[in-house]
Amino acid sequence: MRHFLISATTLFAATSFLTACTQGESHTHSGEGIEISNARINPPLPGQTTGVAFFRLENHGDDDQLLSVSAAVSDRVELHTHIEEDGIMKMRRLDGIDLPHGEGVDLQPGSYHVMMFNTEMSLGDEVVLTLDFEKADDLTVVAPIVMRGEMTQGEMDHGSHSGK
């Protein structure tokens, strides 16, 4: 019986966390001055295995840097950006994304983004992303899997601001 109570308590806590993270269309998660909002993931295109994650970071704390993102659904997750080189847009891997105090940075199509390799996911599913920062503690966010080009309610209400 004791084992069941511990398991039930753990299940309730996990369910409460996931419910809190997935209610509404615009989610904000914060810790040590960094807020994550509008997290979403586009699944791989048909026949492909690479998904892409987007979100907004607001830094109300000290200057920091997003160093990496991890997710259980992918064996390799990388930070990327798009650059123009000789008139051609190219994607480049990054070692980190600077988060200056008092500024926001959007990870969005055509800019900073998170590539998730060797993954399988379906529309309507959710993925837990863990963000690792240089100074702040790790933050975890639950990101819904949405169609490419689909915006969250927060993006429609507030617009988009690039921190590049």
C-alpha positions as CSV (number, residue, x, y, z in Angstrom):
1,M,0.0,0.0,0.0
2,R,2.8,2.4,0.8
3,H,4.4,1.8,-2.6
4,F,1.1,2.6,-4.2
5,L,0.7,5.9,-2.3
6,I,4.1,7.0,-3.3
7,S,3.4,6.1,-6.9
8,A,0.0,7.8,-6.8
9,T,1.6,10.9,-5.3
10,T,4.3,11.0,-7.9
11,L,1.8,10.5,-10.7
12,F,-0.4,13.3,-9.3
13,A,2.5,15.7,-9.1
14,A,3.6,14.9,-12.7
15,T,0.1,15.2,-14.0
16,S,-0.4,18.5,-12.2
17,F,2.9,19.8,-13.7
18,L,1.9,18.7,-17.2
19,T,-1.6,20.1,-16.9
20,A,-0.2,23.5,-15.6
21,C,2.2,23.6,-18.5
22,T,-0.3,22.8,-21.2
23,Q,-3.3,24.8,-20.2
24,G,-4.0,27.7,-22.6
25,E,-2.1,28.3,-25.8
26,S,0.6,30.6,-24.5
27,H,2.8,29.3,-21.7
28,T,5.3,31.1,-19.6
29,H,7.9,29.3,-17.5
30,S,10.5,31.2,-15.5
31,G,13.4,30.8,-13.2
32,E,16.3,33.1,-12.1
33,G,15.0,36.0,-14.3
34,I,14.6,34.0,-17.5
35,E,11.1,33.4,-18.9
36,I,10.2,31.0,-21.7
37,S,7.0,31.6,-23.7
38,N,5.3,30.5,-26.9
39,A,7.2,27.2,-27.0
40,R,6.2,25.0,-29.9
41,I,7.7,22.3,-32.2
42,N,7.2,21.5,-35.8
43,P,7.3,17.8,-36.5
44,P,9.6,16.3,-39.2
45,L,8.3,16.7,-42.8
46,P,7.0,13.5,-44.4
47,G,9.9,11.1,-44.9
48,Q,12.3,13.1,-42.7
49,T,13.4,12.7,-39.1
50,T,14.3,16.3,-38.1
51,G,11.9,18.5,-36.1
52,V,12.4,22.1,-35.1
53,A,11.5,23.9,-31.9
54,F,10.8,27.6,-31.4
55,F,10.1,29.8,-28.3
56,R,10.7,33.3,-26.9
57,L,13.2,33.9,-24.1
58,E,13.0,37.0,-21.9
59,N,16.0,37.7,-19.6
60,H,15.1,39.8,-16.5
61,G,18.3,38.6,-14.7
62,D,22.0,39.0,-15.3
63,D,23.5,38.6,-18.8
64,D,23.4,34.9,-19.6
65,Q,23.6,32.4,-22.5
66,L,21.5,29.5,-23.7
67,L,24.0,26.7,-24.1
68,S,21.9,23.8,-25.1
69,V,18.5,22.2,-25.3
70,S,17.7,18.5,-24.7
71,A,14.6,16.4,-25.3
72,A,14.0,12.7,-24.7
73,V,12.5,12.3,-28.2
74,S,15.8,13.2,-29.9
75,D,19.2,11.7,-29.7
76,R,20.8,15.0,-31.0
77,V,19.5,18.5,-30.3
78,E,21.4,21.6,-31.6
79,L,21.0,25.3,-31.5
80,H,21.0,26.9,-35.0
81,T,20.6,30.1,-36.8
82,H,20.2,31.3,-40.4
83,I,22.7,33.5,-42.0
84,E,23.0,35.1,-45.4
85,E,26.3,34.2,-47.2
86,D,26.9,35.5,-50.7
87,G,23.2,36.0,-51.2
88,I,22.3,32.5,-50.1
89,M,20.5,31.7,-46.8
90,K,22.4,29.0,-44.8
91,M,21.7,27.3,-41.5
92,R,24.6,27.2,-39.0
93,R,25.0,25.4,-35.7
94,L,25.7,27.6,-32.7
95,D,27.5,26.9,-29.4
96,G,25.1,29.3,-27.6
97,I,22.7,32.2,-27.9
98,D,23.4,35.3,-25.9
99,L,20.7,36.6,-23.5
100,P,21.5,40.1,-22.5
101,H,19.9,41.5,-19.4
102,G,16.5,43.2,-20.1
103,E,16.2,41.8,-23.6
104,G,14.2,39.2,-25.3
105,V,15.3,36.7,-28.0
106,D,12.9,34.9,-30.3
107,L,13.7,31.5,-31.7
108,Q,11.6,31.5,-34.8
109,P,11.6,30.5,-38.5
110,G,14.4,32.2,-40.4
111,S,16.4,33.1,-37.2
112,Y,17.5,31.2,-34.1
113,H,15.9,27.8,-33.7
114,V,16.4,24.3,-32.1
115,M,17.0,21.4,-34.5
116,M,15.9,18.0,-33.1
117,F,17.5,15.1,-35.1
118,N,16.4,11.5,-35.4
119,T,13.0,12.1,-33.9
120,E,9.5,10.8,-34.4
121,M,6.6,12.9,-33.2
122,S,3.0,13.6,-34.2
123,L,0.8,16.7,-34.4
124,G,-1.0,17.1,-31.1
125,D,1.7,15.4,-29.0
126,E,3.8,17.4,-26.5
127,V,7.5,17.3,-25.8
128,V,9.4,18.2,-22.7
129,L,12.3,20.5,-23.5
130,T,15.1,21.2,-21.0
131,L,17.1,24.4,-21.5
132,D,20.6,24.6,-20.1
133,F,22.0,28.1,-19.4
134,E,25.5,29.3,-18.6
135,K,24.4,30.9,-15.3
136,A,20.7,30.2,-14.6
137,D,19.5,26.8,-13.5
138,D,18.0,24.6,-16.2
139,L,14.4,25.4,-17.2
140,T,11.9,22.8,-18.5
141,V,9.0,23.6,-20.8
142,V,6.3,21.5,-22.4
143,A,6.0,22.3,-26.1
144,P,3.1,21.3,-28.2
145,I,3.7,19.7,-31.6
146,V,2.0,22.0,-34.2
147,M,1.8,22.4,-37.9
148,R,4.5,24.4,-39.6
149,G,3.6,28.1,-39.7
150,E,1.1,27.7,-36.9
151,M,1.4,30.5,-34.3
152,T,0.5,30.3,-30.7
153,Q,-2.1,32.7,-29.1
154,G,0.7,34.7,-27.5
155,E,2.4,35.4,-30.8
156,M,-0.9,36.5,-32.3
157,D,-1.6,38.8,-29.4
158,H,1.9,40.3,-28.9
159,G,3.7,40.1,-32.2
160,S,7.3,38.9,-32.5
161,H,10.5,40.7,-31.5
162,S,13.9,39.4,-32.6
163,G,16.8,39.7,-30.2
164,K,19.4,39.1,-32.9
